Amino acid sequence: MKRRHFLTSLGVLLISTALKVKAKIISGGMPWVVHAVRPPKPVVAGDWLYFNPLEVATVEAIADRIIPADELSIGGKEAGCAVFLDRQLAGDYGQAVSVYRLGPVIQDGIPQAGPQYKDTPAERYRTGLASINEASKAHYSGKTFSELTHEQQDDLLSKIETGDIPLAGVNGKFFFAQLIQNMREGFFADPIYGGNKDMASWKMLGFPGAQYDFRDVIDRRGEDLHIIPVSMVSNYEKS
């Protein structure tokens, strides 16, 4: 079939299909059904699903150095960043179920492509956390990362970030960037995923959370509306 005939027949098909679609006018707001979609099951702190005890101590210490407590909010450990990450690594994220990993893998590809890995996040964390503790022992008289002072922890993390202290088995710069990203996610994500305890980060920012409707205040830009944040946890409990 010639290209022109193909395009013509395709156009006729699209037009005929469009003519069969029945239009529907919606007025007075979008139609919706109460509890038509259920949010994910809330994470409950308890037994660790992925991390071993040494990894827990390491991740919690890292969380408090990346997001230290101050006058504005609680720190990463208290906010539950380690719990959030533990559940993520024990689930689909940890197994990279939505990531193509068959190759070819180019570790130093173009910046726009981001890091490329053959291993899963769960495998990477197991290797990376062990390497951080080995580096800590090598540079600080046999002490694991959680046993260091805050100043020593900051110094070690800074040198891992710059590549001055390499990590065995993983690219230290990439792994540090992943730690930063995952700590942010644990701190700012909906509490239903295990972090952001009591919506602390949302209250700090003034973020309203999972509110249904803002039409009554949409024009009040730049104001402190004193809206109490809402988590998907409360919506789950109501359903």
BALOSE-80836 format. One record per residue: residue in one letter; residue number from 1; x negated, y, z negated of N, C-alpha, C in turn; chain. Coordinates in steps of 0.02 Angstrom, whole numbers, plus 50000, padded with zeros to 5 digits. Layout:
BALOSE-80836
- r | k | n_X | n_Y | n_Z | ca_X | ca_Y | ca_Z | c_X | c_Y | c_Z | c
- A | NUM | X | Y | Z | X | Y | Z | X | Y | Z | A
...
***
This chain:
BALOSE-80836
- r | k | n_X | n_Y | n_Z | ca_X | ca_Y | ca_Z | c_X | c_Y | c_Z | c
- M | 1 | 49958 | 49940 | 50000 | 50000 | 50000 | 50000 | 49956 | 50062 | 50000 | A
- K | 2 | 49974 | 50111 | 50044 | 49935 | 50172 | 50046 | 49947 | 50213 | 49982 | A
- R | 3 | 49896 | 50254 | 49967 | 49898 | 50292 | 49904 | 49960 | 50337 | 49902 | A
- R | 4 | 49977 | 50370 | 49959 | 50034 | 50416 | 49960 | 50099 | 50378 | 49947 | A
- H | 5 | 50106 | 50319 | 49977 | 50166 | 50279 | 49967 | 50170 | 50256 | 49894 | A
- F | 6 | 50113 | 50239 | 49866 | 50112 | 50218 | 49797 | 50135 | 50274 | 49750 | A
- L | 7 | 50108 | 50335 | 49761 | 50127 | 50392 | 49720 | 50201 | 50409 | 49729 | A
- T | 8 | 50225 | 50405 | 49790 | 50296 | 50420 | 49804 | 50341 | 50371 | 49768 | A
- S | 9 | 50325 | 50306 | 49772 | 50366 | 50256 | 49740 | 50364 | 50263 | 49664 | A
- L | 10 | 50306 | 50282 | 49638 | 50299 | 50293 | 49566 | 50342 | 50351 | 49544 | A
- G | 11 | 50343 | 50406 | 49584 | 50384 | 50464 | 49567 | 50457 | 50446 | 49567 | A
- V | 12 | 50480 | 50408 | 49615 | 50550 | 50387 | 49618 | 50567 | 50345 | 49556 | A
- L | 13 | 50523 | 50301 | 49537 | 50534 | 50259 | 49478 | 50542 | 50301 | 49416 | A
- L | 14 | 50497 | 50351 | 49406 | 50500 | 50393 | 49347 | 50564 | 50434 | 49345 | A
- I | 15 | 50584 | 50460 | 49404 | 50645 | 50501 | 49406 | 50706 | 50459 | 49391 | A
- S | 16 | 50709 | 50399 | 49420 | 50767 | 50356 | 49409 | 50770 | 50334 | 49336 | A
- T | 17 | 50712 | 50323 | 49306 | 50711 | 50304 | 49235 | 50735 | 50361 | 49192 | A
- A | 18 | 50711 | 50423 | 49208 | 50730 | 50481 | 49169 | 50805 | 50494 | 49173 | A
- L | 19 | 50836 | 50480 | 49231 | 50907 | 50493 | 49239 | 50949 | 50447 | 49196 | A
- K | 20 | 50922 | 50389 | 49178 | 50958 | 50341 | 49137 | 50956 | 50357 | 49063 | A
- V | 21 | 50912 | 50403 | 49043 | 50905 | 50420 | 48972 | 50963 | 50465 | 48952 | A
- K | 22 | 50998 | 50447 | 48900 | 51053 | 50487 | 48875 | 51028 | 50540 | 48826 | A
- A | 23 | 51041 | 50602 | 48842 | 51020 | 50657 | 48799 | 51065 | 50660 | 48737 | A
- K | 24 | 51036 | 50682 | 48681 | 51073 | 50689 | 48620 | 51056 | 50755 | 48587 | A
- I | 25 | 51106 | 50793 | 48571 | 51095 | 50858 | 48538 | 51099 | 50849 | 48463 | A
- I | 26 | 51047 | 50873 | 48428 | 51044 | 50868 | 48355 | 51048 | 50938 | 48328 | A
- S | 27 | 51094 | 50950 | 48283 | 51100 | 51016 | 48252 | 51110 | 51008 | 48177 | A
- G | 28 | 51094 | 51062 | 48141 | 51104 | 51060 | 48068 | 51051 | 51022 | 48030 | A
- G | 29 | 50992 | 51011 | 48060 | 50939 | 50975 | 48026 | 50927 | 50907 | 48056 | A
- M | 30 | 50868 | 50880 | 48045 | 50851 | 50815 | 48072 | 50886 | 50759 | 48034 | A
- P | 31 | 50911 | 50709 | 48070 | 50943 | 50653 | 48035 | 50891 | 50610 | 47999 | A
- W | 32 | 50908 | 50589 | 47940 | 50861 | 50547 | 47902 | 50900 | 50502 | 47855 | A
- V | 33 | 50868 | 50448 | 47835 | 50899 | 50400 | 47791 | 50857 | 50396 | 47728 | A
- V | 34 | 50889 | 50399 | 47670 | 50853 | 50396 | 47606 | 50815 | 50330 | 47600 | A
- H | 35 | 50751 | 50335 | 47583 | 50708 | 50277 | 47572 | 50703 | 50231 | 47632 | A
- A | 36 | 50709 | 50260 | 47693 | 50703 | 50219 | 47753 | 50633 | 50191 | 47761 | A
- V | 37 | 50583 | 50228 | 47736 | 50514 | 50205 | 47740 | 50485 | 50204 | 47669 | A
- R | 38 | 50457 | 50148 | 47650 | 50428 | 50142 | 47583 | 50353 | 50158 | 47586 | A
- P | 39 | 50329 | 50198 | 47539 | 50257 | 50213 | 47537 | 50218 | 50151 | 47515 | A
- P | 40 | 50152 | 50153 | 47520 | 50113 | 50096 | 47496 | 50122 | 50086 | 47421 | A
- K | 41 | 50112 | 50025 | 47400 | 50119 | 50009 | 47329 | 50066 | 50045 | 47288 | A
- P | 42 | 50085 | 50078 | 47234 | 50036 | 50117 | 47195 | 49979 | 50073 | 47168 | A
- V | 43 | 49919 | 50101 | 47169 | 49861 | 50068 | 47140 | 49864 | 50075 | 47065 | A
- V | 44 | 49855 | 50020 | 47030 | 49854 | 50021 | 46957 | 49783 | 50004 | 46934 | A
- A | 45 | 49755 | 50049 | 46894 | 49687 | 50036 | 46868 | 49687 | 49974 | 46825 | A
- G | 46 | 49635 | 49934 | 46832 | 49631 | 49872 | 46794 | 49568 | 49835 | 46815 | A
- D | 47 | 49573 | 49772 | 46829 | 49516 | 49733 | 46852 | 49491 | 49760 | 46918 | A
- W | 48 | 49425 | 49758 | 46927 | 49396 | 49781 | 46990 | 49403 | 49726 | 47042 | A
- L | 49 | 49423 | 49746 | 47102 | 49436 | 49698 | 47155 | 49376 | 49685 | 47199 | A
- Y | 50 | 49330 | 49734 | 47202 | 49272 | 49726 | 47246 | 49206 | 49736 | 47208 | A
- F | 51 | 49200 | 49790 | 47171 | 49137 | 49807 | 47138 | 49121 | 49759 | 47081 | A
- N | 52 | 49056 | 49742 | 47074 | 49033 | 49707 | 47014 | 49015 | 49760 | 46961 | A
- P | 53 | 49002 | 49740 | 46899 | 48990 | 49789 | 46845 | 48934 | 49839 | 46860 | A
- L | 54 | 48878 | 49817 | 46889 | 48824 | 49864 | 46905 | 48846 | 49914 | 46958 | A
- E | 55 | 48883 | 49890 | 47007 | 48908 | 49935 | 47060 | 48958 | 49986 | 47032 | A
- V | 56 | 49000 | 49964 | 46985 | 49047 | 50010 | 46953 | 49010 | 50066 | 46919 | A
- A | 57 | 48960 | 50049 | 46879 | 48921 | 50100 | 46844 | 48887 | 50148 | 46892 | A
- T | 58 | 48862 | 50120 | 46947 | 48827 | 50161 | 46997 | 48875 | 50209 | 47033 | A
- V | 59 | 48931 | 50182 | 47055 | 48979 | 50223 | 47092 | 49009 | 50277 | 47047 | A
- E | 60 | 49025 | 50261 | 46986 | 49053 | 50311 | 46940 | 49003 | 50366 | 46926 | A
- A | 61 | 48939 | 50348 | 46919 | 48887 | 50399 | 46908 | 48879 | 50443 | 46970 | A
- I | 62 | 48880 | 50412 | 47029 | 48875 | 50450 | 47091 | 48935 | 50497 | 47099 | A
- A | 63 | 48994 | 50472 | 47082 | 49055 | 50513 | 47088 | 49049 | 50576 | 47046 | A
- D | 64 | 49021 | 50571 | 46986 | 49014 | 50629 | 46942 | 48959 | 50677 | 46964 | A
- R | 65 | 48912 | 50652 | 47005 | 48861 | 50698 | 47030 | 48885 | 50733 | 47094 | A
- I | 66 | 48923 | 50698 | 47134 | 48950 | 50729 | 47195 | 49007 | 50777 | 47177 | A
- I | 67 | 49049 | 50758 | 47128 | 49104 | 50801 | 47106 | 49098 | 50807 | 47030 | A
- P | 68 | 49055 | 50851 | 47005 | 49047 | 50858 | 46932 | 49106 | 50895 | 46902 | A
- A | 69 | 49121 | 50879 | 46839 | 49174 | 50914 | 46803 | 49152 | 50986 | 46789 | A
- D | 70 | 49198 | 51032 | 46794 | 49184 | 51102 | 46778 | 49247 | 51135 | 46752 | A
- E | 71 | 49246 | 51201 | 46748 | 49304 | 51237 | 46721 | 49365 | 51233 | 46767 | A
- L | 72 | 49355 | 51212 | 46828 | 49411 | 51210 | 46876 | 49447 | 51143 | 46875 | A
- S | 73 | 49411 | 51089 | 46863 | 49443 | 51023 | 46868 | 49400 | 50969 | 46836 | A
- I | 74 | 49429 | 50909 | 46831 | 49393 | 50851 | 46806 | 49343 | 50827 | 46858 | A
- G | 75 | 49297 | 50783 | 46837 | 49247 | 50757 | 46882 | 49271 | 50697 | 46921 | A
- G | 76 | 49228 | 50674 | 46966 | 49246 | 50619 | 47010 | 49261 | 50553 | 46974 | A
- K | 77 | 49224 | 50540 | 46920 | 49235 | 50478 | 46883 | 49304 | 50478 | 46850 | A
- E | 78 | 49319 | 50532 | 46813 | 49383 | 50536 | 46779 | 49441 | 50538 | 46828 | A
- A | 79 | 49429 | 50568 | 46887 | 49482 | 50573 | 46937 | 49499 | 50505 | 46968 | A
- G | 80 | 49455 | 50455 | 46957 | 49470 | 50388 | 46983 | 49441 | 50374 | 47051 | A
- C | 81 | 49389 | 50411 | 47071 | 49360 | 50400 | 47138 | 49333 | 50330 | 47147 | A
- A | 82 | 49306 | 50301 | 47093 | 49279 | 50233 | 47098 | 49336 | 50182 | 47107 | A
- V | 83 | 49392 | 50193 | 47072 | 49449 | 50148 | 47079 | 49476 | 50153 | 47151 | A
- F | 84 | 49483 | 50214 | 47176 | 49505 | 50224 | 47244 | 49461 | 50186 | 47293 | A
- L | 85 | 49395 | 50194 | 47286 | 49348 | 50163 | 47332 | 49348 | 50087 | 47325 | A
- D | 86 | 49355 | 50062 | 47264 | 49357 | 49990 | 47253 | 49415 | 49959 | 47291 | A
- R | 87 | 49473 | 49990 | 47287 | 49532 | 49962 | 47321 | 49526 | 49968 | 47397 | A
- Q | 88 | 49495 | 50022 | 47420 | 49485 | 50030 | 47492 | 49437 | 49978 | 47519 | A
- L | 89 | 49384 | 49965 | 47483 | 49334 | 49916 | 47506 | 49361 | 49845 | 47502 | A
- A | 90 | 49408 | 49834 | 47456 | 49439 | 49768 | 47451 | 49493 | 49756 | 47503 | A
- G | 91 | 49512 | 49809 | 47538 | 49565 | 49805 | 47587 | 49542 | 49812 | 47659 | A
- D | 92 | 49587 | 49839 | 47700 | 49574 | 49844 | 47772 | 49514 | 49889 | 47788 | A
- Y | 93 | 49508 | 49944 | 47751 | 49451 | 49989 | 47764 | 49385 | 49953 | 47754 | A
- G | 94 | 49380 | 49915 | 47700 | 49318 | 49880 | 47685 | 49299 | 49830 | 47738 | A
- Q | 95 | 49350 | 49800 | 47771 | 49338 | 49751 | 47823 | 49335 | 49781 | 47892 | A
- A | 96 | 49343 | 49847 | 47897 | 49339 | 49883 | 47961 | 49386 | 49853 | 48013 | A
- V | 97 | 49448 | 49840 | 47992 | 49495 | 49806 | 48036 | 49514 | 49848 | 48096 | A
- S | 98 | 49508 | 49914 | 48090 | 49528 | 49958 | 48146 | 49469 | 49987 | 48184 | A
- V | 99 | 49409 | 49960 | 48172 | 49349 | 49987 | 48202 | 49319 | 49936 | 48250 | A
- Y | 100 | 49301 | 49959 | 48311 | 49268 | 49915 | 48359 | 49195 | 49906 | 48340 | A
- R | 101 | 49173 | 49844 | 48332 | 49105 | 49831 | 48309 | 49068 | 49778 | 48352 | A
- L | 102 | 49094 | 49763 | 48411 | 49065 | 49710 | 48451 | 49004 | 49731 | 48490 | A
- G | 103 | 48991 | 49795 | 48494 | 48932 | 49818 | 48529 | 48945 | 49840 | 48600 | A
- P | 104 | 48895 | 49868 | 48634 | 48828 | 49878 | 48606 | 48827 | 49931 | 48552 | A
- V | 105 | 48786 | 49919 | 48501 | 48780 | 49966 | 48445 | 48718 | 50008 | 48454 | A
- I | 106 | 48726 | 50073 | 48454 | 48670 | 50119 | 48461 | 48664 | 50159 | 48396 | A
- Q | 107 | 48618 | 50140 | 48355 | 48612 | 50171 | 48288 | 48598 | 50246 | 48293 | A
- D | 108 | 48560 | 50267 | 48342 | 48543 | 50338 | 48348 | 48575 | 50366 | 48412 | A
- G | 109 | 48640 | 50358 | 48418 | 48676 | 50384 | 48476 | 48686 | 50459 | 48471 | A
- I | 110 | 48726 | 50485 | 48516 | 48739 | 50557 | 48516 | 48777 | 50576 | 48453 | A
- P | 111 | 48767 | 50637 | 48427 | 48801 | 50657 | 48364 | 48877 | 50653 | 48368 | A
- Q | 112 | 48905 | 50666 | 48428 | 48978 | 50664 | 48434 | 49007 | 50594 | 48422 | A
- A | 113 | 48966 | 50544 | 48433 | 48990 | 50475 | 48425 | 48990 | 50453 | 48352 | A
- G | 114 | 48951 | 50488 | 48310 | 48947 | 50469 | 48240 | 48906 | 50406 | 48230 | A
- P | 115 | 48897 | 50385 | 48168 | 48859 | 50324 | 48154 | 48894 | 50263 | 48183 | A
- Q | 116 | 48855 | 50216 | 48207 | 48882 | 50154 | 48235 | 48851 | 50095 | 48197 | A
- Y | 117 | 48893 | 50049 | 48175 | 48870 | 49995 | 48133 | 48897 | 49928 | 48158 | A
- K | 118 | 48858 | 49876 | 48145 | 48882 | 49808 | 48154 | 48916 | 49783 | 48091 | A
- D | 119 | 48893 | 49808 | 48033 | 48921 | 49785 | 47970 | 48984 | 49822 | 47952 | A
- T | 120 | 49022 | 49795 | 47904 | 49082 | 49827 | 47880 | 49066 | 49876 | 47824 | A
- P | 121 | 49111 | 49922 | 47807 | 49099 | 49966 | 47750 | 49086 | 49927 | 47685 | A
- A | 122 | 49122 | 49872 | 47676 | 49111 | 49831 | 47616 | 49040 | 49804 | 47614 | A
- E | 123 | 49016 | 49778 | 47669 | 48948 | 49752 | 47673 | 48897 | 49808 | 47663 | A
- R | 124 | 48912 | 49866 | 47692 | 48867 | 49923 | 47688 | 48860 | 49948 | 47616 | A
- Y | 125 | 48916 | 49950 | 47581 | 48914 | 49973 | 47512 | 48877 | 49924 | 47467 | A
- R | 126 | 48886 | 49860 | 47479 | 48851 | 49810 | 47438 | 48775 | 49818 | 47446 | A
- T | 127 | 48753 | 49827 | 47508 | 48682 | 49837 | 47521 | 48658 | 49905 | 47497 | A
- G | 128 | 48697 | 49957 | 47511 | 48676 | 50025 | 47495 | 48671 | 50038 | 47421 | A
- L | 129 | 48720 | 50015 | 47381 | 48717 | 50026 | 47309 | 48659 | 49987 | 47278 | A
- A | 130 | 48648 | 49927 | 47302 | 48590 | 49889 | 47277 | 48525 | 49925 | 47293 | A
- S | 131 | 48521 | 49954 | 47353 | 48460 | 49989 | 47373 | 48450 | 50053 | 47332 | A
- I | 132 | 48504 | 50087 | 47315 | 48498 | 50146 | 47272 | 48470 | 50127 | 47204 | A
- N | 133 | 48493 | 50073 | 47176 | 48467 | 50051 | 47112 | 48395 | 50028 | 47116 | A
- E | 134 | 48376 | 49997 | 47171 | 48306 | 49977 | 47180 | 48262 | 50039 | 47186 | A
- A | 135 | 48285 | 50088 | 47223 | 48247 | 50151 | 47230 | 48241 | 50186 | 47162 | A
- S | 136 | 48295 | 50184 | 47124 | 48294 | 50215 | 47057 | 48243 | 50180 | 47012 | A
- K | 137 | 48242 | 50114 | 47013 | 48194 | 50077 | 46972 | 48122 | 50092 | 46994 | A
- A | 138 | 48112 | 50098 | 47059 | 48045 | 50109 | 47084 | 48017 | 50178 | 47066 | A
- H | 139 | 48061 | 50228 | 47062 | 48039 | 50297 | 47050 | 48048 | 50321 | 46978 | A
- Y | 140 | 48087 | 50283 | 46938 | 48101 | 50306 | 46870 | 48093 | 50250 | 46819 | A
- S | 141 | 48036 | 50220 | 46820 | 48015 | 50173 | 46767 | 48065 | 50117 | 46755 | A
- G | 142 | 48090 | 50088 | 46808 | 48133 | 50029 | 46802 | 48205 | 50043 | 46782 | A
- K | 143 | 48226 | 50105 | 46782 | 48295 | 50122 | 46762 | 48342 | 50119 | 46822 | A
- T | 144 | 48402 | 50093 | 46810 | 48453 | 50094 | 46863 | 48481 | 50165 | 46869 | A
- F | 145 | 48518 | 50177 | 46921 | 48542 | 50245 | 46935 | 48584 | 50273 | 46877 | A
- S | 146 | 48628 | 50232 | 46849 | 48672 | 50256 | 46796 | 48634 | 50271 | 46732 | A
- E | 147 | 48573 | 50245 | 46725 | 48533 | 50256 | 46665 | 48491 | 50321 | 46669 | A
- L | 148 | 48490 | 50352 | 46728 | 48451 | 50413 | 46737 | 48487 | 50473 | 46707 | A
- T | 149 | 48449 | 50526 | 46693 | 48480 | 50589 | 46673 | 48514 | 50620 | 46735 | A
- H | 150 | 48558 | 50667 | 46723 | 48592 | 50699 | 46779 | 48542 | 50733 | 46827 | A
- E | 151 | 48491 | 50762 | 46799 | 48440 | 50794 | 46840 | 48404 | 50743 | 46884 | A
- Q | 152 | 48388 | 50686 | 46856 | 48355 | 50633 | 46894 | 48401 | 50605 | 46948 | A
- Q | 153 | 48465 | 50597 | 46931 | 48513 | 50572 | 46980 | 48520 | 50620 | 47038 | A
- D | 154 | 48523 | 50685 | 47023 | 48528 | 50735 | 47077 | 48466 | 50734 | 47120 | A
- D | 155 | 48409 | 50726 | 47088 | 48346 | 50726 | 47126 | 48343 | 50665 | 47173 | A
- L | 156 | 48363 | 50607 | 47148 | 48361 | 50547 | 47189 | 48410 | 50552 | 47247 | A
- L | 157 | 48471 | 50574 | 47233 | 48521 | 50580 | 47286 | 48499 | 50631 | 47339 | A
- S | 158 | 48468 | 50685 | 47317 | 48445 | 50736 | 47364 | 48392 | 50707 | 47411 | A
- K | 159 | 48347 | 50667 | 47384 | 48294 | 50638 | 47424 | 48321 | 50583 | 47470 | A
- I | 160 | 48373 | 50548 | 47449 | 48406 | 50500 | 47493 | 48440 | 50537 | 47550 | A
- E | 161 | 48473 | 50592 | 47534 | 48508 | 50632 | 47585 | 48460 | 50658 | 47639 | A
- T | 162 | 48401 | 50680 | 47618 | 48353 | 50707 | 47666 | 48311 | 50654 | 47700 | A
- G | 163 | 48313 | 50593 | 47674 | 48273 | 50539 | 47703 | 48204 | 50534 | 47672 | A
- D | 164 | 48189 | 50576 | 47622 | 48124 | 50572 | 47589 | 48115 | 50506 | 47552 | A
- I | 165 | 48170 | 50479 | 47527 | 48169 | 50412 | 47497 | 48214 | 50367 | 47539 | A
- P | 166 | 48185 | 50322 | 47577 | 48226 | 50277 | 47619 | 48259 | 50223 | 47578 | A
- L | 167 | 48314 | 50197 | 47603 | 48348 | 50142 | 47571 | 48339 | 50079 | 47613 | A
- A | 168 | 48327 | 50024 | 47579 | 48317 | 49960 | 47613 | 48384 | 49934 | 47639 | A
- G | 169 | 48386 | 49916 | 47703 | 48445 | 49884 | 47731 | 48497 | 49930 | 47759 | A
- V | 170 | 48494 | 49995 | 47742 | 48543 | 50043 | 47769 | 48507 | 50108 | 47785 | A
- N | 171 | 48538 | 50147 | 47829 | 48514 | 50214 | 47843 | 48536 | 50259 | 47786 | A
- G | 172 | 48488 | 50283 | 47746 | 48504 | 50322 | 47686 | 48544 | 50384 | 47700 | A
- K | 173 | 48527 | 50420 | 47753 | 48563 | 50481 | 47770 | 48636 | 50466 | 47787 | A
- F | 174 | 48647 | 50415 | 47828 | 48715 | 50397 | 47847 | 48754 | 50372 | 47786 | A
- F | 175 | 48721 | 50332 | 47744 | 48756 | 50305 | 47686 | 48774 | 50360 | 47637 | A
- F | 176 | 48730 | 50408 | 47628 | 48745 | 50464 | 47583 | 48805 | 50504 | 47611 | A
- A | 177 | 48806 | 50515 | 47677 | 48862 | 50550 | 47708 | 48927 | 50511 | 47697 | A
- Q | 178 | 48924 | 50445 | 47700 | 48983 | 50404 | 47688 | 49006 | 50410 | 47616 | A
- L | 179 | 48959 | 50412 | 47569 | 48975 | 50421 | 47498 | 49012 | 50488 | 47488 | A
- I | 180 | 48985 | 50540 | 47518 | 49017 | 50606 | 47512 | 49089 | 50603 | 47538 | A
- Q | 181 | 49098 | 50575 | 47597 | 49164 | 50572 | 47628 | 49213 | 50532 | 47585 | A
- N | 182 | 49191 | 50474 | 47560 | 49235 | 50432 | 47522 | 49252 | 50462 | 47453 | A
- M | 183 | 49204 | 50497 | 47423 | 49218 | 50531 | 47360 | 49269 | 50587 | 47370 | A
- R | 184 | 49263 | 50623 | 47425 | 49312 | 50675 | 47442 | 49382 | 50644 | 47449 | A
- E | 185 | 49384 | 50588 | 47485 | 49449 | 50555 | 47496 | 49480 | 50533 | 47430 | A
- G | 186 | 49439 | 50504 | 47386 | 49464 | 50482 | 47322 | 49488 | 50539 | 47278 | A
- F | 187 | 49455 | 50597 | 47285 | 49471 | 50655 | 47243 | 49533 | 50691 | 47268 | A
- F | 188 | 49543 | 50693 | 47333 | 49597 | 50733 | 47362 | 49657 | 50693 | 47388 | A
- A | 189 | 49650 | 50627 | 47396 | 49705 | 50587 | 47422 | 49762 | 50583 | 47372 | A
- D | 190 | 49820 | 50563 | 47396 | 49877 | 50554 | 47351 | 49859 | 50504 | 47296 | A
- P | 191 | 49879 | 50518 | 47234 | 49863 | 50474 | 47177 | 49888 | 50402 | 47186 | A
- I | 192 | 49933 | 50391 | 47233 | 49957 | 50323 | 47244 | 49901 | 50275 | 47264 | A
- Y | 193 | 49846 | 50303 | 47289 | 49789 | 50262 | 47311 | 49737 | 50251 | 47257 | A
- G | 194 | 49749 | 50277 | 47197 | 49704 | 50262 | 47141 | 49661 | 50318 | 47117 | A
- G | 195 | 49652 | 50371 | 47157 | 49611 | 50428 | 47136 | 49655 | 50488 | 47120 | A
- N | 196 | 49623 | 50548 | 47118 | 49660 | 50610 | 47107 | 49705 | 50605 | 47046 | A
- K | 197 | 49676 | 50585 | 46989 | 49714 | 50574 | 46928 | 49756 | 50635 | 46910 | A
- D | 198 | 49819 | 50624 | 46896 | 49866 | 50677 | 46876 | 49869 | 50733 | 46928 | A
- M | 199 | 49851 | 50717 | 46990 | 49851 | 50767 | 47044 | 49806 | 50827 | 47028 | A
- A | 200 | 49750 | 50812 | 46993 | 49706 | 50865 | 46969 | 49679 | 50909 | 47025 | A
- S | 201 | 49659 | 50878 | 47081 | 49630 | 50917 | 47136 | 49684 | 50959 | 47170 | A
- W | 202 | 49744 | 50933 | 47174 | 49799 | 50971 | 47204 | 49817 | 51031 | 47162 | A
- K | 203 | 49818 | 51022 | 47096 | 49833 | 51077 | 47051 | 49779 | 51131 | 47055 | A
- M | 204 | 49717 | 51108 | 47063 | 49661 | 51154 | 47069 | 49669 | 51198 | 47132 | A
- L | 205 | 49690 | 51167 | 47187 | 49697 | 51202 | 47250 | 49764 | 51238 | 47259 | A
- G | 206 | 49814 | 51218 | 47219 | 49880 | 51243 | 47230 | 49916 | 51206 | 47286 | A
- F | 207 | 49894 | 51146 | 47301 | 49925 | 51106 | 47354 | 49989 | 51073 | 47328 | A
- P | 208 | 50045 | 51078 | 47362 | 50108 | 51053 | 47335 | 50119 | 50978 | 47341 | A
- G | 209 | 50078 | 50944 | 47380 | 50085 | 50872 | 47385 | 50140 | 50850 | 47432 | A
- A | 210 | 50173 | 50795 | 47414 | 50222 | 50763 | 47459 | 50291 | 50792 | 47450 | A
- Q | 211 | 50297 | 50857 | 47457 | 50362 | 50890 | 47452 | 50402 | 50876 | 47516 | A
- Y | 212 | 50467 | 50874 | 47510 | 50508 | 50860 | 47569 | 50519 | 50922 | 47612 | A
- D | 213 | 50530 | 50980 | 47582 | 50554 | 51037 | 47621 | 50524 | 51102 | 47593 | A
- F | 214 | 50503 | 51146 | 47638 | 50476 | 51211 | 47619 | 50512 | 51269 | 47653 | A
- R | 215 | 50570 | 51256 | 47680 | 50603 | 51308 | 47719 | 50621 | 51369 | 47678 | A
- D | 216 | 50632 | 51360 | 47613 | 50652 | 51417 | 47572 | 50594 | 51463 | 47555 | A
- V | 217 | 50532 | 51440 | 47565 | 50474 | 51481 | 47547 | 50425 | 51488 | 47605 | A
- I | 218 | 50444 | 51466 | 47664 | 50397 | 51463 | 47720 | 50370 | 51532 | 47739 | A
- D | 219 | 50408 | 51585 | 47726 | 50387 | 51652 | 47745 | 50347 | 51688 | 47690 | A
- R | 220 | 50338 | 51656 | 47633 | 50303 | 51689 | 47577 | 50229 | 51670 | 47579 | A
- R | 221 | 50195 | 51697 | 47628 | 50124 | 51681 | 47638 | 50080 | 51719 | 47588 | A
- G | 222 | 50028 | 51685 | 47564 | 49980 | 51717 | 47520 | 50002 | 51723 | 47448 | A
- E | 223 | 50061 | 51696 | 47431 | 50086 | 51701 | 47363 | 50071 | 51636 | 47324 | A
- D | 224 | 50063 | 51644 | 47259 | 50060 | 51585 | 47215 | 50132 | 51567 | 47199 | A
- L | 225 | 50156 | 51513 | 47228 | 50226 | 51494 | 47222 | 50240 | 51452 | 47160 | A
- H | 226 | 50187 | 51434 | 47123 | 50194 | 51395 | 47061 | 50234 | 51331 | 47073 | A
- I | 227 | 50221 | 51299 | 47130 | 50255 | 51236 | 47145 | 50219 | 51179 | 47111 | A
- I | 228 | 50256 | 51138 | 47075 | 50227 | 51080 | 47042 | 50216 | 51026 | 47095 | A
- P | 229 | 50154 | 51000 | 47102 | 50141 | 50950 | 47154 | 50183 | 50887 | 47145 | A
- V | 230 | 50196 | 50854 | 47199 | 50233 | 50792 | 47199 | 50191 | 50738 | 47233 | A
- S | 231 | 50184 | 50681 | 47200 | 50146 | 50625 | 47228 | 50194 | 50574 | 47258 | A
- M | 232 | 50169 | 50534 | 47304 | 50209 | 50479 | 47331 | 50225 | 50428 | 47276 | A
- V | 233 | 50187 | 50430 | 47221 | 50201 | 50384 | 47166 | 50271 | 50396 | 47139 | A
- S | 234 | 50289 | 50460 | 47129 | 50356 | 50476 | 47104 | 50410 | 50457 | 47153 | A
- N | 235 | 50396 | 50466 | 47218 | 50444 | 50446 | 47269 | 50453 | 50370 | 47270 | A
- Y | 236 | 50397 | 50335 | 47258 | 50400 | 50261 | 47256 | 50442 | 50238 | 47197 | A
- E | 237 | 50434 | 50271 | 47140 | 50470 | 50251 | 47079 | 50545 | 50264 | 47086 | A
- K | 238 | 50564 | 50314 | 47127 | 50634 | 50329 | 47137 | 50668 | 50281 | 47184 | A
- S | 239 | 50626 | 50248 | 47227 | 50656 | 50207 | 47280 | 50677 | 50138 | 47254 | A
***
